[in-house]
Structure formats: C-alpha cells, structure tokens
Amino acid sequence: MERIVQAIQVDSKNIADIFKLPCVKGIEKIDLGPTFKVRVKTYKASVDAIETDWICQFSDGKWRVLIDAIYAAYMIYIRECVDKS
C-alpha cells in the first residue's frame, strides 16, 4: 500500500504554500461556495480541490486530492496498521 509522504489541507491561510507544490497548476477565485479552488495535476487528470480538501503526494510520487473524510479515514487505517505491527 502506498503511503502519504506529503499532505497539505487546502485553506486560505496556507495558499502560498499550496501554490509552491509542483502539482498545482493554478488557483482560481470563485463566487459561489468555497472562496477559491485549486487546480491540481494528479496522476490521471487535472482535479479541482476546494477548501478542506487535502492535496497528497504518495510514496509512488503520484499526487491525489482527497476529501477531508477520506483523508481522516486513511490516517485512522494507517494508524491501526502500525499499532498491529
């Protein structure tokens, strides 16, 4: 199983750090819903990440966008796997 080696949550407070990620293709302000979206180049396609999403790089070098609930579940799963070993 690939592991997350780098993760950053999309938030207006860390937008400068997000823009420095090599997978980020642009940041766009939008009028409805979240205040902005981030265009992320993943291993399959370009994906929009919005506030509270996580931009993650996995140990295989590929980038993925995870919603907050999936990121939290992944972290719990990894923690349980480590506890069992």
HTML snippet that shows the backbone in 3Dmol.js (N, CA, C, O; Angstrom):
<script src="https://3Dmol.org/build/3Dmol-min.js"></script>
<div id="view" style="width:600px;height:400px;position:relative"></div>
<script>
const pdb = `
ATOM      1  N   MET A   1       0.841  -1.190   0.000  1.00  0.00           N
ATOM      2  CA  MET A   1       0.000   0.000   0.000  1.00  0.00           C
ATOM      3  C   MET A   1       0.882   1.248   0.000  1.00  0.00           C
ATOM      4  O   MET A   1       1.830   1.361   0.777  1.00  0.00           O
ATOM      5  N   GLU A   2       0.549   2.167  -0.878  1.00  0.00           N
ATOM      6  CA  GLU A   2       1.287   3.430  -0.928  1.00  0.00           C
ATOM      7  C   GLU A   2       0.959   4.267   0.303  1.00  0.00           C
ATOM      8  O   GLU A   2      -0.169   4.244   0.796  1.00  0.00           O
ATOM      9  N   ARG A   3       1.933   4.993   0.788  1.00  0.00           N
ATOM     10  CA  ARG A   3       1.742   5.840   1.963  1.00  0.00           C
ATOM     11  C   ARG A   3       1.826   7.307   1.555  1.00  0.00           C
ATOM     12  O   ARG A   3       2.490   7.660   0.581  1.00  0.00           O
ATOM     13  N   ILE A   4       1.150   8.140   2.309  1.00  0.00           N
ATOM     14  CA  ILE A   4       1.232   9.579   2.096  1.00  0.00           C
ATOM     15  C   ILE A   4       2.563  10.073   2.649  1.00  0.00           C
ATOM     16  O   ILE A   4       2.892   9.833   3.811  1.00  0.00           O
ATOM     17  N   VAL A   5       3.319  10.763   1.810  1.00  0.00           N
ATOM     18  CA  VAL A   5       4.606  11.309   2.246  1.00  0.00           C
ATOM     19  C   VAL A   5       4.546  12.823   2.430  1.00  0.00           C
ATOM     20  O   VAL A   5       5.401  13.411   3.093  1.00  0.00           O
ATOM     21  N   GLN A   6       3.537  13.442   1.841  1.00  0.00           N
ATOM     22  CA  GLN A   6       3.365  14.891   1.960  1.00  0.00           C
ATOM     23  C   GLN A   6       1.877  15.192   1.806  1.00  0.00           C
ATOM     24  O   GLN A   6       1.222  14.693   0.891  1.00  0.00           O
ATOM     25  N   ALA A   7       1.357  16.012   2.708  1.00  0.00           N
ATOM     26  CA  ALA A   7      -0.058  16.379   2.623  1.00  0.00           C
ATOM     27  C   ALA A   7      -0.240  17.798   3.123  1.00  0.00           C
ATOM     28  O   ALA A   7       0.400  18.229   4.081  1.00  0.00           O
ATOM     29  N   ILE A   8      -1.124  18.509   2.455  1.00  0.00           N
ATOM     30  CA  ILE A   8      -1.444  19.867   2.873  1.00  0.00           C
ATOM     31  C   ILE A   8      -2.943  20.075   2.659  1.00  0.00           C
ATOM     32  O   ILE A   8      -3.487  19.751   1.604  1.00  0.00           O
ATOM     33  N   GLN A   9      -3.586  20.615   3.670  1.00  0.00           N
ATOM     34  CA  GLN A   9      -5.020  20.869   3.562  1.00  0.00           C
ATOM     35  C   GLN A   9      -5.241  22.215   2.890  1.00  0.00           C
ATOM     36  O   GLN A   9      -4.571  23.199   3.205  1.00  0.00           O
ATOM     37  N   VAL A  10      -6.182  22.243   1.969  1.00  0.00           N
ATOM     38  CA  VAL A  10      -6.499  23.478   1.254  1.00  0.00           C
ATOM     39  C   VAL A  10      -7.203  24.429   2.217  1.00  0.00           C
ATOM     40  O   VAL A  10      -8.270  24.128   2.752  1.00  0.00           O
ATOM     41  N   ASP A  11      -6.583  25.567   2.416  1.00  0.00           N
ATOM     42  CA  ASP A  11      -7.078  26.566   3.356  1.00  0.00           C
ATOM     43  C   ASP A  11      -6.556  27.919   2.898  1.00  0.00           C
ATOM     44  O   ASP A  11      -5.453  28.009   2.359  1.00  0.00           O
ATOM     45  N   SER A  12      -7.328  28.956   3.103  1.00  0.00           N
ATOM     46  CA  SER A  12      -6.907  30.286   2.659  1.00  0.00           C
ATOM     47  C   SER A  12      -5.663  30.775   3.406  1.00  0.00           C
ATOM     48  O   SER A  12      -4.963  31.665   2.923  1.00  0.00           O
ATOM     49  N   LYS A  13      -5.385  30.205   4.573  1.00  0.00           N
ATOM     50  CA  LYS A  13      -4.226  30.625   5.359  1.00  0.00           C
ATOM     51  C   LYS A  13      -2.909  30.091   4.809  1.00  0.00           C
ATOM     52  O   LYS A  13      -1.855  30.662   5.088  1.00  0.00           O
ATOM     53  N   ASN A  14      -2.944  29.013   4.038  1.00  0.00           N
ATOM     54  CA  ASN A  14      -1.698  28.439   3.523  1.00  0.00           C
ATOM     55  C   ASN A  14      -1.646  28.421   1.990  1.00  0.00           C
ATOM     56  O   ASN A  14      -0.995  27.567   1.387  1.00  0.00           O
ATOM     57  N   ILE A  15      -2.323  29.349   1.394  1.00  0.00           N
ATOM     58  CA  ILE A  15      -2.421  29.390  -0.064  1.00  0.00           C
ATOM     59  C   ILE A  15      -1.047  29.563  -0.727  1.00  0.00           C
ATOM     60  O   ILE A  15      -0.819  29.030  -1.813  1.00  0.00           O
ATOM     61  N   ALA A  16      -0.138  30.297  -0.091  1.00  0.00           N
ATOM     62  CA  ALA A  16       1.210  30.477  -0.656  1.00  0.00           C
ATOM     63  C   ALA A  16       1.953  29.148  -0.684  1.00  0.00           C
ATOM     64  O   ALA A  16       2.643  28.854  -1.660  1.00  0.00           O
ATOM     65  N   ASP A  17       1.827  28.337   0.368  1.00  0.00           N
ATOM     66  CA  ASP A  17       2.474  27.021   0.407  1.00  0.00           C
ATOM     67  C   ASP A  17       1.860  26.077  -0.631  1.00  0.00           C
ATOM     68  O   ASP A  17       2.569  25.297  -1.267  1.00  0.00           O
ATOM     69  N   ILE A  18       0.552  26.154  -0.792  1.00  0.00           N
ATOM     70  CA  ILE A  18      -0.132  25.316  -1.780  1.00  0.00           C
ATOM     71  C   ILE A  18       0.352  25.650  -3.185  1.00  0.00           C
ATOM     72  O   ILE A  18       0.593  24.753  -3.993  1.00  0.00           O
ATOM     73  N   PHE A  19       0.492  26.927  -3.472  1.00  0.00           N
ATOM     74  CA  PHE A  19       0.901  27.346  -4.822  1.00  0.00           C
ATOM     75  C   PHE A  19       2.306  26.859  -5.162  1.00  0.00           C
ATOM     76  O   PHE A  19       2.635  26.712  -6.339  1.00  0.00           O
ATOM     77  N   LYS A  20       3.144  26.606  -4.151  1.00  0.00           N
ATOM     78  CA  LYS A  20       4.514  26.128  -4.383  1.00  0.00           C
ATOM     79  C   LYS A  20       4.584  24.644  -4.733  1.00  0.00           C
ATOM     80  O   LYS A  20       5.618  24.178  -5.211  1.00  0.00           O
ATOM     81  N   LEU A  21       3.510  23.895  -4.507  1.00  0.00           N
ATOM     82  CA  LEU A  21       3.531  22.471  -4.810  1.00  0.00           C
ATOM     83  C   LEU A  21       3.675  22.254  -6.315  1.00  0.00           C
ATOM     84  O   LEU A  21       3.042  22.962  -7.098  1.00  0.00           O
ATOM     85  N   PRO A  22       4.499  21.288  -6.734  1.00  0.00           N
ATOM     86  CA  PRO A  22       4.728  21.079  -8.160  1.00  0.00           C
ATOM     87  C   PRO A  22       3.485  20.599  -8.917  1.00  0.00           C
ATOM     88  O   PRO A  22       3.427  20.715 -10.141  1.00  0.00           O
ATOM     89  N   CYS A  23       2.507  20.069  -8.212  1.00  0.00           N
ATOM     90  CA  CYS A  23       1.305  19.552  -8.875  1.00  0.00           C
ATOM     91  C   CYS A  23       0.248  20.635  -9.100  1.00  0.00           C
ATOM     92  O   CYS A  23      -0.712  20.410  -9.836  1.00  0.00           O
ATOM     93  N   VAL A  24       0.408  21.793  -8.483  1.00  0.00           N
ATOM     94  CA  VAL A  24      -0.613  22.840  -8.577  1.00  0.00           C
ATOM     95  C   VAL A  24      -0.436  23.606  -9.884  1.00  0.00           C
ATOM     96  O   VAL A  24       0.633  24.140 -10.179  1.00  0.00           O
ATOM     97  N   LYS A  25      -1.508  23.641 -10.646  1.00  0.00           N
ATOM     98  CA  LYS A  25      -1.485  24.312 -11.952  1.00  0.00           C
ATOM     99  C   LYS A  25      -2.108  25.702 -11.904  1.00  0.00           C
ATOM    100  O   LYS A  25      -1.929  26.490 -12.832  1.00  0.00           O
ATOM    101  N   GLY A  26      -2.833  26.009 -10.842  1.00  0.00           N
ATOM    102  CA  GLY A  26      -3.425  27.334 -10.724  1.00  0.00           C
ATOM    103  C   GLY A  26      -4.399  27.414  -9.571  1.00  0.00           C
ATOM    104  O   GLY A  26      -4.870  26.398  -9.059  1.00  0.00           O
ATOM    105  N   ILE A  27      -4.691  28.626  -9.176  1.00  0.00           N
ATOM    106  CA  ILE A  27      -5.662  28.892  -8.119  1.00  0.00           C
ATOM    107  C   ILE A  27      -6.649  29.902  -8.672  1.00  0.00           C
ATOM    108  O   ILE A  27      -6.261  30.915  -9.254  1.00  0.00           O
ATOM    109  N   GLU A  28      -7.921  29.618  -8.485  1.00  0.00           N
ATOM    110  CA  GLU A  28      -8.960  30.469  -9.059  1.00  0.00           C
ATOM    111  C   GLU A  28      -9.955  30.877  -7.982  1.00  0.00           C
ATOM    112  O   GLU A  28     -10.425  30.038  -7.214  1.00  0.00           O
ATOM    113  N   LYS A  29     -10.272  32.154  -7.928  1.00  0.00           N
ATOM    114  CA  LYS A  29     -11.308  32.646  -7.024  1.00  0.00           C
ATOM    115  C   LYS A  29     -12.665  32.373  -7.660  1.00  0.00           C
ATOM    116  O   LYS A  29     -12.874  32.625  -8.847  1.00  0.00           O
ATOM    117  N   ILE A  30     -13.584  31.852  -6.849  1.00  0.00           N
ATOM    118  CA  ILE A  30     -14.923  31.587  -7.354  1.00  0.00           C
ATOM    119  C   ILE A  30     -15.950  32.288  -6.479  1.00  0.00           C
ATOM    120  O   ILE A  30     -15.688  32.553  -5.306  1.00  0.00           O
ATOM    121  N   ASP A  31     -17.104  32.587  -7.031  1.00  0.00           N
ATOM    122  CA  ASP A  31     -18.110  33.382  -6.339  1.00  0.00           C
ATOM    123  C   ASP A  31     -19.018  32.571  -5.424  1.00  0.00           C
ATOM    124  O   ASP A  31     -19.432  33.060  -4.372  1.00  0.00           O
ATOM    125  N   LEU A  32     -19.329  31.350  -5.807  1.00  0.00           N
ATOM    126  CA  LEU A  32     -20.254  30.544  -5.022  1.00  0.00           C
ATOM    127  C   LEU A  32     -19.512  29.474  -4.232  1.00  0.00           C
ATOM    128  O   LEU A  32     -18.444  29.020  -4.642  1.00  0.00           O
ATOM    129  N   GLY A  33     -20.071  29.082  -3.120  1.00  0.00           N
ATOM    130  CA  GLY A  33     -19.467  28.008  -2.325  1.00  0.00           C
ATOM    131  C   GLY A  33     -18.157  28.449  -1.711  1.00  0.00           C
ATOM    132  O   GLY A  33     -18.068  29.529  -1.127  1.00  0.00           O
ATOM    133  N   PRO A  34     -17.131  27.607  -1.842  1.00  0.00           N
ATOM    134  CA  PRO A  34     -15.831  27.959  -1.266  1.00  0.00           C
ATOM    135  C   PRO A  34     -15.278  29.221  -1.928  1.00  0.00           C
ATOM    136  O   PRO A  34     -15.681  29.578  -3.035  1.00  0.00           O
ATOM    137  N   THR A  35     -14.381  29.871  -1.263  1.00  0.00           N
ATOM    138  CA  THR A  35     -13.865  31.134  -1.779  1.00  0.00           C
ATOM    139  C   THR A  35     -12.887  30.955  -2.932  1.00  0.00           C
ATOM    140  O   THR A  35     -12.663  31.894  -3.696  1.00  0.00           O
ATOM    141  N   PHE A  36     -12.300  29.770  -3.075  1.00  0.00           N
ATOM    142  CA  PHE A  36     -11.365  29.523  -4.171  1.00  0.00           C
ATOM    143  C   PHE A  36     -11.282  28.031  -4.441  1.00  0.00           C
ATOM    144  O   PHE A  36     -11.723  27.209  -3.638  1.00  0.00           O
ATOM    145  N   LYS A  37     -10.706  27.698  -5.589  1.00  0.00           N
ATOM    146  CA  LYS A  37     -10.419  26.292  -5.893  1.00  0.00           C
ATOM    147  C   LYS A  37      -9.003  26.207  -6.431  1.00  0.00           C
ATOM    148  O   LYS A  37      -8.484  27.167  -7.001  1.00  0.00           O
ATOM    149  N   VAL A  38      -8.392  25.063  -6.247  1.00  0.00           N
ATOM    150  CA  VAL A  38      -7.021  24.827  -6.662  1.00  0.00           C
ATOM    151  C   VAL A  38      -7.047  23.759  -7.745  1.00  0.00           C
ATOM    152  O   VAL A  38      -7.622  22.689  -7.543  1.00  0.00           O
ATOM    153  N   ARG A  39      -6.438  24.031  -8.879  1.00  0.00           N
ATOM    154  CA  ARG A  39      -6.344  23.053  -9.973  1.00  0.00           C
ATOM    155  C   ARG A  39      -5.084  22.222  -9.727  1.00  0.00           C
ATOM    156  O   ARG A  39      -3.972  22.750  -9.721  1.00  0.00           O
ATOM    157  N   VAL A  40      -5.272  20.918  -9.526  1.00  0.00           N
ATOM    158  CA  VAL A  40      -4.179  20.010  -9.191  1.00  0.00           C
ATOM    159  C   VAL A  40      -4.018  18.984 -10.307  1.00  0.00           C
ATOM    160  O   VAL A  40      -4.995  18.369 -10.737  1.00  0.00           O
ATOM    161  N   LYS A  41      -2.802  18.802 -10.770  1.00  0.00           N
ATOM    162  CA  LYS A  41      -2.495  17.776 -11.773  1.00  0.00           C
ATOM    163  C   LYS A  41      -2.187  16.486 -11.024  1.00  0.00           C
ATOM    164  O   LYS A  41      -1.139  16.366 -10.391  1.00  0.00           O
ATOM    165  N   THR A  42      -3.109  15.516 -11.098  1.00  0.00           N
ATOM    166  CA  THR A  42      -2.905  14.226 -10.450  1.00  0.00           C
ATOM    167  C   THR A  42      -2.343  13.249 -11.471  1.00  0.00           C
ATOM    168  O   THR A  42      -2.065  13.624 -12.610  1.00  0.00           O
ATOM    169  N   TYR A  43      -2.178  12.005 -11.066  1.00  0.00           N
ATOM    170  CA  TYR A  43      -1.598  11.012 -11.971  1.00  0.00           C
ATOM    171  C   TYR A  43      -2.542  10.642 -13.103  1.00  0.00           C
ATOM    172  O   TYR A  43      -2.100  10.065 -14.097  1.00  0.00           O
ATOM    173  N   LYS A  44      -3.832  10.954 -12.985  1.00  0.00           N
ATOM    174  CA  LYS A  44      -4.788  10.603 -14.034  1.00  0.00           C
ATOM    175  C   LYS A  44      -5.312  11.815 -14.797  1.00  0.00           C
ATOM    176  O   LYS A  44      -5.505  11.744 -16.011  1.00  0.00           O
ATOM    177  N   ALA A  45      -5.542  12.920 -14.101  1.00  0.00           N
ATOM    178  CA  ALA A  45      -6.180  14.078 -14.737  1.00  0.00           C
ATOM    179  C   ALA A  45      -5.975  15.309 -13.862  1.00  0.00           C
ATOM    180  O   ALA A  45      -5.393  15.231 -12.780  1.00  0.00           O
ATOM    181  N   SER A  46      -6.452  16.419 -14.339  1.00  0.00           N
ATOM    182  CA  SER A  46      -6.477  17.623 -13.504  1.00  0.00           C
ATOM    183  C   SER A  46      -7.758  17.612 -12.685  1.00  0.00           C
ATOM    184  O   SER A  46      -8.836  17.315 -13.200  1.00  0.00           O
ATOM    185  N   VAL A  47      -7.628  17.936 -11.412  1.00  0.00           N
ATOM    186  CA  VAL A  47      -8.739  17.871 -10.469  1.00  0.00           C
ATOM    187  C   VAL A  47      -8.800  19.188  -9.705  1.00  0.00           C
ATOM    188  O   VAL A  47      -7.764  19.773  -9.391  1.00  0.00           O
ATOM    189  N   ASP A  48     -10.000  19.651  -9.409  1.00  0.00           N
ATOM    190  CA  ASP A  48     -10.154  20.845  -8.583  1.00  0.00           C
ATOM    191  C   ASP A  48     -10.256  20.441  -7.122  1.00  0.00           C
ATOM    192  O   ASP A  48     -11.043  19.564  -6.763  1.00  0.00           O
ATOM    193  N   ALA A  49      -9.464  21.080  -6.291  1.00  0.00           N
ATOM    194  CA  ALA A  49      -9.544  20.892  -4.846  1.00  0.00           C
ATOM    195  C   ALA A  49     -10.131  22.168  -4.262  1.00  0.00           C
ATOM    196  O   ALA A  49      -9.774  23.269  -4.680  1.00  0.00           O
ATOM    197  N   ILE A  50     -11.028  22.021  -3.299  1.00  0.00           N
ATOM    198  CA  ILE A  50     -11.619  23.181  -2.650  1.00  0.00           C
ATOM    199  C   ILE A  50     -11.237  23.176  -1.177  1.00  0.00           C
ATOM    200  O   ILE A  50     -10.620  22.230  -0.689  1.00  0.00           O
ATOM    201  N   GLU A  51     -11.608  24.238  -0.478  1.00  0.00           N
ATOM    202  CA  GLU A  51     -11.256  24.338   0.937  1.00  0.00           C
ATOM    203  C   GLU A  51     -11.710  23.097   1.690  1.00  0.00           C
ATOM    204  O   GLU A  51     -12.796  22.571   1.445  1.00  0.00           O
ATOM    205  N   THR A  52     -10.884  22.643   2.593  1.00  0.00           N
ATOM    206  CA  THR A  52     -10.971  21.439   3.438  1.00  0.00           C
ATOM    207  C   THR A  52     -10.481  20.174   2.736  1.00  0.00           C
ATOM    208  O   THR A  52     -10.261  19.172   3.416  1.00  0.00           O
ATOM    209  N   ASP A  53     -10.298  20.163   1.411  1.00  0.00           N
ATOM    210  CA  ASP A  53      -9.709  19.011   0.729  1.00  0.00           C
ATOM    211  C   ASP A  53      -8.222  18.931   1.085  1.00  0.00           C
ATOM    212  O   ASP A  53      -7.626  19.903   1.549  1.00  0.00           O
ATOM    213  N   TRP A  54      -7.649  17.769   0.859  1.00  0.00           N
ATOM    214  CA  TRP A  54      -6.226  17.533   1.090  1.00  0.00           C
ATOM    215  C   TRP A  54      -5.547  17.237  -0.238  1.00  0.00           C
ATOM    216  O   TRP A  54      -6.046  16.438  -1.031  1.00  0.00           O
ATOM    217  N   ILE A  55      -4.413  17.878  -0.483  1.00  0.00           N
ATOM    218  CA  ILE A  55      -3.566  17.580  -1.629  1.00  0.00           C
ATOM    219  C   ILE A  55      -2.434  16.713  -1.087  1.00  0.00           C
ATOM    220  O   ILE A  55      -1.652  17.154  -0.246  1.00  0.00           O
ATOM    221  N   CYS A  56      -2.353  15.470  -1.577  1.00  0.00           N
ATOM    222  CA  CYS A  56      -1.429  14.489  -1.005  1.00  0.00           C
ATOM    223  C   CYS A  56      -0.495  13.924  -2.067  1.00  0.00           C
ATOM    224  O   CYS A  56      -0.903  13.631  -3.191  1.00  0.00           O
ATOM    225  N   GLN A  57       0.771  13.779  -1.680  1.00  0.00           N
ATOM    226  CA  GLN A  57       1.717  13.055  -2.518  1.00  0.00           C
ATOM    227  C   GLN A  57       1.967  11.713  -1.832  1.00  0.00           C
ATOM    228  O   GLN A  57       2.238  11.646  -0.633  1.00  0.00           O
ATOM    229  N   PHE A  58       1.869  10.654  -2.624  1.00  0.00           N
ATOM    230  CA  PHE A  58       2.065   9.311  -2.096  1.00  0.00           C
ATOM    231  C   PHE A  58       3.491   8.842  -2.363  1.00  0.00           C
ATOM    232  O   PHE A  58       4.225   9.455  -3.138  1.00  0.00           O
ATOM    233  N   SER A  59       3.869   7.753  -1.715  1.00  0.00           N
ATOM    234  CA  SER A  59       5.238   7.248  -1.812  1.00  0.00           C
ATOM    235  C   SER A  59       5.633   6.842  -3.233  1.00  0.00           C
ATOM    236  O   SER A  59       6.822   6.717  -3.526  1.00  0.00           O
ATOM    237  N   ASP A  60       4.663   6.637  -4.112  1.00  0.00           N
ATOM    238  CA  ASP A  60       4.981   6.336  -5.508  1.00  0.00           C
ATOM    239  C   ASP A  60       5.220   7.611  -6.326  1.00  0.00           C
ATOM    240  O   ASP A  60       5.464   7.546  -7.531  1.00  0.00           O
ATOM    241  N   GLY A  61       5.145   8.774  -5.656  1.00  0.00           N
ATOM    242  CA  GLY A  61       5.389  10.053  -6.313  1.00  0.00           C
ATOM    243  C   GLY A  61       4.150  10.686  -6.916  1.00  0.00           C
ATOM    244  O   GLY A  61       4.202  11.830  -7.369  1.00  0.00           O
ATOM    245  N   LYS A  62       3.035   9.966  -6.931  1.00  0.00           N
ATOM    246  CA  LYS A  62       1.808  10.481  -7.542  1.00  0.00           C
ATOM    247  C   LYS A  62       1.048  11.371  -6.566  1.00  0.00           C
ATOM    248  O   LYS A  62       1.069  11.158  -5.354  1.00  0.00           O
ATOM    249  N   TRP A  63       0.375  12.377  -7.129  1.00  0.00           N
ATOM    250  CA  TRP A  63      -0.434  13.311  -6.356  1.00  0.00           C
ATOM    251  C   TRP A  63      -1.903  12.935  -6.479  1.00  0.00           C
ATOM    252  O   TRP A  63      -2.364  12.510  -7.539  1.00  0.00           O
ATOM    253  N   ARG A  64      -2.627  13.099  -5.379  1.00  0.00           N
ATOM    254  CA  ARG A  64      -4.069  12.843  -5.363  1.00  0.00           C
ATOM    255  C   ARG A  64      -4.737  13.904  -4.505  1.00  0.00           C
ATOM    256  O   ARG A  64      -4.118  14.473  -3.606  1.00  0.00           O
ATOM    257  N   VAL A  65      -6.000  14.161  -4.793  1.00  0.00           N
ATOM    258  CA  VAL A  65      -6.815  15.058  -3.967  1.00  0.00           C
ATOM    259  C   VAL A  65      -7.796  14.182  -3.193  1.00  0.00           C
ATOM    260  O   VAL A  65      -8.520  13.377  -3.779  1.00  0.00           O
ATOM    261  N   LEU A  66      -7.811  14.345  -1.872  1.00  0.00           N
ATOM    262  CA  LEU A  66      -8.713  13.584  -1.016  1.00  0.00           C
ATOM    263  C   LEU A  66      -9.634  14.541  -0.277  1.00  0.00           C
ATOM    264  O   LEU A  66      -9.195  15.584   0.209  1.00  0.00           O
ATOM    265  N   ILE A  67     -10.914  14.185  -0.191  1.00  0.00           N
ATOM    266  CA  ILE A  67     -11.797  14.993   0.641  1.00  0.00           C
ATOM    267  C   ILE A  67     -11.426  14.722   2.102  1.00  0.00           C
ATOM    268  O   ILE A  67     -10.799  13.708   2.409  1.00  0.00           O
ATOM    269  N   ASP A  68     -11.811  15.620   2.988  1.00  0.00           N
ATOM    270  CA  ASP A  68     -11.403  15.555   4.384  1.00  0.00           C
ATOM    271  C   ASP A  68     -11.768  14.220   5.037  1.00  0.00           C
ATOM    272  O   ASP A  68     -10.957  13.654   5.771  1.00  0.00           O
ATOM    273  N   ALA A  69     -12.967  13.712   4.785  1.00  0.00           N
ATOM    274  CA  ALA A  69     -13.411  12.463   5.417  1.00  0.00           C
ATOM    275  C   ALA A  69     -12.562  11.271   4.966  1.00  0.00           C
ATOM    276  O   ALA A  69     -12.246  10.402   5.779  1.00  0.00           O
ATOM    277  N   ILE A  70     -12.191  11.219   3.696  1.00  0.00           N
ATOM    278  CA  ILE A  70     -11.362  10.123   3.193  1.00  0.00           C
ATOM    279  C   ILE A  70      -9.951  10.217   3.768  1.00  0.00           C
ATOM    280  O   ILE A  70      -9.359   9.203   4.138  1.00  0.00           O
ATOM    281  N   TYR A  71      -9.415  11.432   3.844  1.00  0.00           N
ATOM    282  CA  TYR A  71      -8.088  11.619   4.436  1.00  0.00           C
ATOM    283  C   TYR A  71      -8.091  11.145   5.890  1.00  0.00           C
ATOM    284  O   TYR A  71      -7.173  10.442   6.314  1.00  0.00           O
ATOM    285  N   ALA A  72      -9.107  11.522   6.646  1.00  0.00           N
ATOM    286  CA  ALA A  72      -9.209  11.122   8.055  1.00  0.00           C
ATOM    287  C   ALA A  72      -9.307   9.599   8.174  1.00  0.00           C
ATOM    288  O   ALA A  72      -8.644   9.008   9.026  1.00  0.00           O
ATOM    289  N   ALA A  73     -10.124   8.958   7.336  1.00  0.00           N
ATOM    290  CA  ALA A  73     -10.266   7.507   7.377  1.00  0.00           C
ATOM    291  C   ALA A  73      -8.950   6.818   7.016  1.00  0.00           C
ATOM    292  O   ALA A  73      -8.587   5.811   7.625  1.00  0.00           O
ATOM    293  N   TYR A  74      -8.242   7.353   6.036  1.00  0.00           N
ATOM    294  CA  TYR A  74      -6.939   6.805   5.638  1.00  0.00           C
ATOM    295  C   TYR A  74      -5.959   6.871   6.800  1.00  0.00           C
ATOM    296  O   TYR A  74      -5.245   5.905   7.070  1.00  0.00           O
ATOM    297  N   MET A  75      -5.923   8.014   7.490  1.00  0.00           N
ATOM    298  CA  MET A  75      -4.995   8.178   8.609  1.00  0.00           C
ATOM    299  C   MET A  75      -5.329   7.218   9.749  1.00  0.00           C
ATOM    300  O   MET A  75      -4.421   6.688  10.389  1.00  0.00           O
ATOM    301  N   ILE A  76      -6.602   6.988  10.009  1.00  0.00           N
ATOM    302  CA  ILE A  76      -7.008   6.027  11.045  1.00  0.00           C
ATOM    303  C   ILE A  76      -6.574   4.618  10.635  1.00  0.00           C
ATOM    304  O   ILE A  76      -6.048   3.866  11.456  1.00  0.00           O
ATOM    305  N   TYR A  77      -6.792   4.263   9.377  1.00  0.00           N
ATOM    306  CA  TYR A  77      -6.404   2.944   8.869  1.00  0.00           C
ATOM    307  C   TYR A  77      -4.893   2.728   9.023  1.00  0.00           C
ATOM    308  O   TYR A  77      -4.461   1.676   9.493  1.00  0.00           O
ATOM    309  N   ILE A  78      -4.105   3.709   8.631  1.00  0.00           N
ATOM    310  CA  ILE A  78      -2.646   3.604   8.733  1.00  0.00           C
ATOM    311  C   ILE A  78      -2.234   3.464  10.198  1.00  0.00           C
ATOM    312  O   ILE A  78      -1.373   2.645  10.522  1.00  0.00           O
ATOM    313  N   ARG A  79      -2.832   4.244  11.071  1.00  0.00           N
ATOM    314  CA  ARG A  79      -2.512   4.183  12.499  1.00  0.00           C
ATOM    315  C   ARG A  79      -2.816   2.781  13.052  1.00  0.00           C
ATOM    316  O   ARG A  79      -2.029   2.232  13.823  1.00  0.00           O
ATOM    317  N   GLU A  80      -3.957   2.209  12.654  1.00  0.00           N
ATOM    318  CA  GLU A  80      -4.321   0.871  13.111  1.00  0.00           C
ATOM    319  C   GLU A  80      -3.347  -0.177  12.574  1.00  0.00           C
ATOM    320  O   GLU A  80      -2.995  -1.113  13.292  1.00  0.00           O
ATOM    321  N   CYS A  81      -2.917  -0.037  11.346  1.00  0.00           N
ATOM    322  CA  CYS A  81      -1.941  -0.973  10.773  1.00  0.00           C
ATOM    323  C   CYS A  81      -0.626  -0.916  11.520  1.00  0.00           C
ATOM    324  O   CYS A  81      -0.006  -1.953  11.758  1.00  0.00           O
ATOM    325  N   VAL A  82      -0.188   0.276  11.893  1.00  0.00           N
ATOM    326  CA  VAL A  82       1.066   0.447  12.620  1.00  0.00           C
ATOM    327  C   VAL A  82       0.916  -0.153  14.021  1.00  0.00           C
ATOM    328  O   VAL A  82       1.837  -0.810  14.507  1.00  0.00           O
ATOM    329  N   ASP A  83      -0.216   0.060  14.670  1.00  0.00           N
ATOM    330  CA  ASP A  83      -0.438  -0.480  16.012  1.00  0.00           C
ATOM    331  C   ASP A  83      -0.423  -2.006  16.018  1.00  0.00           C
ATOM    332  O   ASP A  83      -0.003  -2.613  17.003  1.00  0.00           O
ATOM    333  N   LYS A  84      -0.875  -2.631  14.931  1.00  0.00           N
ATOM    334  CA  LYS A  84      -0.940  -4.091  14.858  1.00  0.00           C
ATOM    335  C   LYS A  84       0.432  -4.709  14.593  1.00  0.00           C
ATOM    336  O   LYS A  84       0.642  -5.890  14.870  1.00  0.00           O
ATOM    337  N   SER A  85       1.363  -3.923  14.062  1.00  0.00           N
ATOM    338  CA  SER A  85       2.677  -4.496  13.725  1.00  0.00           C
ATOM    339  C   SER A  85       3.646  -4.409  14.875  1.00  0.00           C
ATOM    340  O   SER A  85       4.790  -4.846  14.753  1.00  0.00           O
TER     341      SER A  85
END
`;
const viewer = $3Dmol.createViewer("view");
viewer.addModel(pdb, "pdb");
viewer.setStyle({}, {cartoon: {color: "spectrum"}});
viewer.zoomTo();
viewer.render();
</script>
